[in-house]
Amino acid sequence: MKLVPLTLLAAVLLVSGCNQTPPATEQPGTTTTDAPAAADTAVAAPAAADTTVAAAAPAAAAPAASTTANVSVGFRFKPAEDRKTSTHLLLKGAKDQDIDLGQFGGKPDVVDKEKAKLAGFPSDMLMGFRSYDAGSGTSYDLAVMNVGGRLLRIVQRKVEEQADKAPEFQTSREIPLPANAVVSVVPVVKK
């Protein structure tokens, strides 16, 4: 029987010993003889406030990240020397870009979904073109694909007229897109 009161007393002492925070009226280091400790407390308070502000900042930024960025893409073809055509990929959006894709022989022919399927272009392409150089019997195929709204992948291949089988497309360039980009295709610009 004597063990029960001693056990209860030990539990009460243990619980009261665990509560190490002083009451709100008792602030450590606020006596007049302990001035450096008061200064340390004053410095610690703004740091705690900064942590609260920093923790709130990501929550405030979260809604902004969910907004979409509209980006329109299209080709621009411009005559160049030696019966070639200078080709550019135009991106219009928050940050406009004019990307030089190089010069291709002949006049590029933009392929629609039906032509792309017949010519073996990637089925998930946004847009593409085929350029044929009659002098060499070579055609150049180029396709632009949207990879998960994160980047545009440009793939190309060179097809020889006498080849039994068209080669696979190879990635030539990747262009990063803004977060949450919604990509739309615009008509070709000719100059």
Number of C-alpha atoms within 10 A of each C-alpha: 5 6 8 9 10 11 11 11 11 12 12 11 11 11 9 10 9 8 8 7 9 9 7 6 6 9 12 12 15 14 10 9 9 11 12 12 15 17 12 11 15 11 11 11 10 11 11 11 11 11 11 11 11 11 11 11 11 10 10 10 10 10 9 9 11 10 11 12 17 14 19 17 22 20 23 19 18 15 16 14 9 8 12 18 20 19 20 19 19 19 21 16 16 10 9 12 13 14 14 12 16 11 18 22 22 21 18 22 12 18 19 12 16 9 14 20 12 9 13 13 25 19 10 12 19 18 23 25 20 25 21 21 16 11 8 10 11 18 19 18 25 25 23 23 19 20 15 11 16 16 16 20 17 22 21 21 19 18 19 16 14 9 9 8 9 14 13 14 17 12 14 12 12 16 12 12 21 16 14 15 20 17 19 13 13 14 11 14 13 10 8
